[in-house]
Amino acid sequence: MKPIEELTFTDDYMFGYVMRNEEICKGLLERLLGIKIQKLEFPTLQKTIAPHYESKGVRLDVYVQDSSRVFDIEIQNSLHDDLPTRTRYYQSMMDIDLLLKGKQYSELKESFVIFVCQEDFFEENLPCYTFSNLCHEKLSLELGDKTHKIIFNASAFHQEKDVERKSILEYIKNKKSTSDFTQKIHQIVEQTKVNQAFRGEYMAWGLAEQDAEKRGYKAGVTDGIAQGICTGREEGISIGLQQGLERGAYEKALETAKAFLSMGFSPRQVAQGTGLPLEVVQELVQSH
């Protein structure tokens, strides 16, 4: 765990906590995307979407929506080779999440998968890369599926012409406030670090994460190796590693929920904070 005193806006837990502030979340989206938002639904920290027990679930850093759009905002302190395919998978999980609520295909909201990165994944020295589905034979023709994948590169903030967007990218890269908005974010971060409620939540979350990751990872590895031995497959260890990671993610959410419940948070607050279904949290209450 990173010491609380060293946390910054770009650390996952702090990022999600600060983005619970609707004014900040709304302001960040409006400035990064150049859009206007009337009202956002309350941000969900680390929302878990796992539509089927055999599927690979996904945990979103910040998942919010307004009346016609849905946004997933991911903060990335290091680059991973699978970034493009992760945007694809996150997009599909967001759509499934909406469809599971009884929506028809035609009712799917316009969606934005946003990755804010410290470094330049594509190495083209652009501050922002926006992707949509176009026809190869006629590039002016868009598919019109209402999906957007946007990757920001904070290291190229000096190339950004929009003053507000530039200030956000510079703050993310260098932790330097150059606008009223980023100064407000910085003040909230500093105030949050000395907030006793936050300190308690962060410590409980960290301990639960560590414990659940260890137990879930070990159990998954054991099952995977056993499966590999039984089937005579040499990749048994690889299977175990993958299963350990997947099981660990869900176990983390459960342990975090238990910790929050023990601190007096309501089942609804815990469901919002962990991304678990309310029914699962209520079952945890009844079992204890």
Buried (B, 14 or more C-beta within 10 A) or exposed (E): EEEBEEBBBBBBBBBBBBBBBBEBBBBBBBBBBEEEBEEBEEBBBBBBBBBEEEEEBBBBBBBBBBEEBBBBBBBBBEBEEEBEEBBEEBBBBBBBBBBEEEEEEEEBBBBBBBBBBBBBBEEEEBBBBEEEEEEEEEEEEEEEBBBBBBBBBBBBBEEBEBEBBBBBBBBBBEEEBBBEBBEBBBEBBEEBBEBEEBEEBBEBBBBBBEBBBEBBBBBBBEBBBEBBEEEEEEEBEEBBBBBBBBBBBBBBBBBBBBBBBEEEBEBEEBBBBBBBEEEBBBEBEEEE
